[in-house]
């Protein structure tokens, strides 16, 4: 009972999602047993409903659907996931993603179902308001799922305690275990004892926010021991580390043929000269002693261009020092290393290269040479940059989005100003924008939004950040406002720029904007408080007749 009480308290106080636990009786009767704080705050369900059946609490138009889902989870004894909507106490509709997890007793009978409900309202509103944005989201989702399921490397997802949560098909191929067999096992399960400390050290670094990789030996399901290289990367959601990805591949053959037999020149050359990757040997002076023939395909130069030259040849100047420092650090500590940098291609200019280095030593433990394996990742880097851009920018206007704005605001509040200056925020929307959408259509509405964004960019300084929060709501961040007068003058400039005639469907149209202003001080560095104040200032401007601004004191 004490453990149950601690469990309930943790759910009530530590989880931001809605969590509800339902007791299952006779397989078809479901009664509320636990409702966490988030559920009580965000839905109409409360502690007074504990002990009641679902059909006695849930509105009649929803109850049949919910009961079907709960029965499905209870009967199948498997996790069920679905999306739904509900109304808050003030009547506003919110959208959710629900995961139902059945809990079994020792006789494998479902006794409880845990419902974890995630608020996906912002995502659903974005999908409803802009088909273009939803298409990008679907394509991105499909891309990520494709990268995950069809990745040539094995992938596991872990929680922060190290438990495996999910895995892709290639993970099963490499290890021989399906994800059900590994459910709730730790990241170091099946790793040979000699490598336990190594993998633990790297996993802890990932939990702390640092991507890292290591090579370990692993027991396959059939009893064979394989060598894998695994890269742990933190999973960061809304600035919080929520888990860890482990991306790994079987390097048993490479380990045997390249590392174990590296001193065998003939074997090494057979591998290197038939490899699609670029392979180099670098001696104790940093000079290149061997380059594989793939050099010409990857870099456009003959391998003769590099042999006898320093490994910094054709490296971009910006990366030369960090690569040199990493190289010698690896020689000193004997650890493998990897790095991404730009290198000159003979005809394509600067391309992106990913390099993995591994130092080798002779029988007297003296450094012999560095084995470097490099590959062209230019197209992958361009794709990653595109995804990064999409994650931080509004598709319609090209302005930074809410996520980017919040990151910059957090950075401004966390940084130490040299002149005791603090950020200022201006929030604005387009007056009567709903009427424009209703009367002229969403296509014209989109034109207005793009032109509004363009006019904002014309009046702001280079170090200001203009972003679209959603709908017709925009925001400008002055990272270090000299005074309140600076933000007021900017508001006047915006109102003037927006008030200039607009040519819409061949007719001159007057459009205006209302603006709320808040200036942070040394005592007001809470982001939520600042956003609340600037939102209130915006509504005061609208209440004052629109086409004006109001300043909210903090």
N, C-alpha and C positions, 0 to 999 in steps of 0.2 A: 504493500500500500504506500509506503514511503517513497519507493522508486516511482510509482505511478504519479504521486503528487509532485515530485521533482520534475518528472517528464511533462506534466501538464503546465507547471509553472514556466518551464523553458519555452513551451509553445506560446503561452500567453504573453510573455515578456520579450522574447527574443526573435520572433519571426514576423516579418513585415507583411507576409501574405495572409489571407484569410485561412484559418485552419479550423475544421469542424470534425469531430469524431462522433460517429453514429454507431450505436449498438445494434447488432443483427440478432434477431430472435426468430426461430423457426424458418429461417432462410428468406422470409418475405416481409417481416415486420422490422421497421427501421426507426429507432428513437434517438433523439439527440442526447449525447452524454457529455460532450465538451464543446465549448464555443470560445475561441480566443478573443483577445481584446480587439484585434483588427476587424473581426467579423461583427462584433457588437457595434463598433464605430461606423462601419461602412455598409451594413445591411440592416434589414428590419428584424433580424433574428437576435435574440438576447438571452441572458441567463434564465429569464422566466420561461423560456421554451425548453429547457433541459428536462428530459423525461417525457416530452411529447413526441408523438409520431410525426414523420415528415408531412403526411397528408393533412395533419391538423394545423400545420404552421405555414407551409408553402402555399401561395395563391393557386387557385383551382386551375388556371390556364398553364401552370408550369409543373404541377405535381406529377402528372402522368409521365412526362419526359424524365423528370428526376428519378422517379421510382424505377423506370426501365433501366436507367444507367446504374443505379445502385444494385438492382437485381442482377444485372449483367456482371458486375464486379464480384458479387457474392457467389454466383454460380460458377463463373469461369475461374475464380480465384486468381485472376490476373489483373494487373494495373490497367485502368480504363482512363482515357484522356478525351475531353471534349470541350468545345467552346460554347458559351451561353451569354445571356445578358440578364441584368436585374436592375431594379430601381432603388435608389437611395431614399432616405426618408423624405427628402424634399422633392422627390419625383423625377430626378434626373437619371437617365439611363446610362449604365456603365456596362462594359463588356469584360468578360472573364475567360480565362482558360483554367479548367478544373482537371485535377488528377485524382482519381479514386484508387486508393491502395488497400486491398483487403488484408486483414490480419487474421492469422490462423492460430488455433490452439494446438495442443499436442496430438489431437486426433485429426488434424488437417481440416477442421471445421471452421468456417469463417464466422468469427465472433464480433468483429468490429470492422468498420471501413473508415479510413482516414481520408478526408477531402482537403486538398490544398488548392486554394483558388488564387490565381494570379490576376491582377488588374491589367488588362491589355487595352484599356479604353483609348489611350493615345494612338496606339497602332491601328485600331479599328476606325477611329475618327479620320486618321490619315488616309486609310483605304477608301472610306466613303467619300471624303472631300476631293480626292484627286486620283483618278484612274491611272494617270501617268506615274504617280508616286507608287501606287500599289503594284503596278507592273514591275517597277524597279525592285520593289520589295520581294515580289514573287521570283523574279530572275535571280536576285541575290540569294534568296533562300534555296532555290534549286541549285545554284552554283555551289553554295556551301555544302548542301547535302551530297552533291555529286563529288565535290572534292573529298568529302568525308568517306562516303561509301566506296568510291572508285579510286581512292588514293592508293598508289603502289606500296605505301608504307602502312604498317599497322598503327592503329590509333586507339588509345584507351583514354577515357575521361575519369578522373578521380575527384572525390570530394577532398576537403582540406585535411581530413584525418588520414587520407591515403587509400580509402576504399575505392575499388573499381566500380564505376556506375554503368558505363556503356563501352562498347568496342565495335570497331568496324569489321567487315568480312576478312580483310587481309590480316588482322590481328589473330583471327581463328586459324587462317592458313599457316601463319608463321609459327604459332605456339601449339596448335593442335587442340586448344581448349575453346569451346564456345563460351559466350559471355555469361550464359546461365551458370555454367560450372564455376566461373570465376566471380560470380556475384558476391559482393561483400568481402572478397579477399583483398589483401593489402598489396601495394605496389611492389613490395619486396618478396611476396610469396613466390616460391619456385625459383628465386635467384639463389645461386650457390652461396654458402655461408661466407666464403672468402670475399665476396663482393657486397655483402650486406651494408657495411659501413659506407662504402663508396656511393651506393645508390641512395641511402638515407640522407647523406650530406647534400646530394644534388636535389632531392625532392624538397628538403627543407628550404633550400635557396629559392626554388620555384614558388613555394608557399609564401615566402617573403617578398616575392615580386620580381625575381630575376630568372630569366630564361637560361637554362644550362643543360649540358649534355654529358653523358658518360658511356663507357662500354662495360657491359657486364655479361656474365655467363648465366644461362637460363635453362631450367629443366623443361623440355617439351613434354607433352602428354604421353608420348611413346617412350619416355625415359631418356632420350638422347639429350645431350647438353649442346646448346647452340650459343654462339656469341652474338649479342645484339648491341647496336648502338642506339641509345634512346635520348631524345631531347625532351626535357620537361619545360613547359611554358605555362605561366599563370593565366587563368581565365579571369579577365577583368570586366565586370559589368557595373556601369555607373560608378566608376572610380573605386570599386571594391573587388578584392580578390575573392572569388566564389568557388574556385576549384582549380584543377591543374590538368592540362592535356599532356599525354605522353605519346610522342610520335617515334616509332622505332622500326628498325629493319634488321634482317638477318645478315650479319657480316661474317658468318662462319667461314665461308670460302675465302673471302678477302683476307680475313684474319690469318687463316692458315697459309695462304699463298703469298700474300704481300708482307705481312708483319713477321710471321714466324720464319719465313724463308727469304726475307728481304736481302740477305747477304748473297743469295744465289743469283748472280747476275743474269744467267740465262733464263731462269724462271721469271724473274722480275721483268725482263724485257719482253718475254712472250705475253705477259699480262698487260704491260703498259702499252705496247705497240698495237694491241688489239682492243684497247679500251676506247670508248667514246668520250670519256672524260680526259682532261689534260693532266698528265702526271709529270711532276718535276722532282728532281733530287737536288738538294741545296746543301753545300758543305759548311764546315765550321767557320768560314769567312763570309758566308752569305752569298757565295758565288754558285751559279747554276751549273751543275755538272751533267745533268741529263734532262731532256725534254722529250715527251712522247710525240709521235708524228701527228697526232690530232691537233697539235698547236696551230697548224695552218688553217684547219677548218674552224677552230674556235676563235683565234685571234687574227687570222689573216696573214701572219708572218711565218716564214720558215723556222723550224726549230733551231737552225744555225744562228738566227738572229739573237737567241737567248743564251746558248751554251757559252760559258766563260764570262758572262756578264753578271752583274749583281741582280738579286731577285727584285729590286725596285725598278728595273727596266720597264718603261712604258706604264708604270703605275701613276695614277692621278696624284698630284702633289698633296692634295688634302688628306690622303690616306697613307702616305709613305711613313710618317713617324709612328702612327699607331700600329701599322703592320710590323715595322721593325721592332718596336718595343714588345709586341705580342710574340714575335718569333723568338727573341732571346729569352723572354720569360718562360716560354715552353721548353727551350733548351735547358734552362736551369732547374725547372721543377719536374720535367719529364712528362707533362700532361699534354694531351692532344688539344687542339684549338681550332676554331672556325671563325671566319670573318667574311663580310660582304663589302665589296669596294668597287671602284670604277677603274677600268684599265683600257688603254687605247687599242682599238682594232684598226688594222691597216686601212680599211675602206669605210667602215661604219662609224668611226669616231669613238667616243667614250661609250663603253658597254659595261653592264653590271656582271661581276664575277662573284661566285661563292667558292671559297677555298677552305678545305679541311687539311690541317697539318698534323703530323705525328712524328715526334723525334725518335730516332733509333740510336742505339749505343752498342759498342763492341763488347767483347768478353771482359775487358777491364773497366767496364761501365763508363767509358769515355764517349762523348758525343761523336757519332759517325756521320750522320746526315739527316736532314729533314725530308720526309716524304710528304709532298704536297699534291693534293688532288683537287683540281679546279674545274668548274663548269660555268657555262654562260647562262645567267638567270635573267637576262634583260627583259624578256617578255613576261616572265613571272613577276618581276619587280614592277613593270608598267601596270600589270593587272592589280597587284597589291596597292599601288598608288591610286589607281582608279577606285578601288573599293574604299580606301581611306578617304578619298575626296567625297564619295557618295555618303559615307558615314558622317561627314562633318558639314555638308552643304545641302541647301534646299534645291531640289531639282528644278522647280519652276522658275525661280528668280536668280539662281546662281549665288545668292548670298549664303554666308555661314548659317547653320541651323541652330536650334536650341542647345543641342549637345555641345557644339563648339563654343557658343556664347557662354554657357555655364563654366566650361573649362577655363576660358579666358578671364571670366569674372573671379573664379576661385584663385587663379594665378595672381590677379591684381590685388585681391584682398590678402593673399598670403605673402606677397612680396614686401620688401622693406623699401619704402620710398626715400630717396635721397633728399627730397625737398618737403617732407611731411605733407605730401599730397595723397589724396584718396580718390578712388574711382567714383564716377557719377554715372547714373543710368537714366536714359530717356526711353520710355515705353510709349508707343503710339499705335493707333489704328486709323483706318480710312473711314471718315464719317459717311454714314448711310451706305456702306459697302453692300449690305444685304439687298438694298433696293436696286443697286446696279446689277447684281447677280440675277435677281428675280425679273427685272424688266428687260435687261439686255442679254441675258444668258451667261453661262459660266465661261464661255470662250472669251467674251469681252471682259469678264471679271478677271481672267488670267492676264489679259493684256494690261489692265489697270494695275494689277499687282506687280508685273514686271516693270512697268514705267515708274511706279512708286519707288521700287527698289533702286532703279537707275537714278532717280532724282535724289534719293538719300545719299547715294555714293558720291554724287557731285558736290555735296556741301560738307562732307566730313573730311577730317584730316587723315593722313596716312596711318597714324597710330591708333585711330579710333576703330571700333569693331561694330559694323552694322549687320544685324542678323534678322531672319524671319523666324518667329516663334511658332507660327501656324496660323491658318486662315488669313485675316488681314491684319494680324498683330505683328508689329516689328519692334525692334529694340536697338538702341545704340549704347555702346559702352565707351566712356572716356576713361582710359586706364588711370590717368593721373590728372584729375581736374585741378586747375590752378585756383579756382574759386567757384562759387555758385554762379557768378556772372558768366563764366565760360559756358556752362550748360544752358543757361537761360538764352544767351546769344545764339547758341546752336539751335535751340527750339524755335526761335524767331526766324532763323535762316531756313529751317525746314518748312515752317508754315508758309513762308514767302515762296519757296521753290515749288511746293505742292499746289499753291493757289494760282500759279500761272496757268493759262488756258490749256486744256487737254483737247486734242482732236480725236473724237471717238465716233466712228461710223460717219466720218465726214462732217461732224458738227463740233463746234467749240463747246466744251463742257467745263464747268467749274467744279473742282474737287477739293475738299479740305481735310485736315487731319486734326485730331485731338492728341495732346501729349501730356504725359505725367513725368515728373522729374524727382529724383531722389539723389542726394549726395551722401556718400558714406563718410563716416568719421572714425576716429580711433576707437570709439565705443560701439560702433555699429558695423560689425564685420560678418554678421550672420547672413548668409545668402538668402535663406527663406524669408527672413524679416525684411531685407531690402526689397525683394521682389514683391512682397505683400504691400509695402509702402508705396512703391512706384505704381503698382496696380490700382491702389486707392487714389493716388494722384491723378491717374488717367481718367478714372470714373468721375472725379471732381471736375476735371476739364470738360467732360461730356455733359455733366449736369449743368455746367456754367454756360451751355449753349453751343458747344463744339467750336472748332476752328480757333482753339486757344490752347494754353498750357497752364498747368498748375504744379506747384512745388510742394512736396510733402517733407516736413521736417522729421528727422529721426532722433 
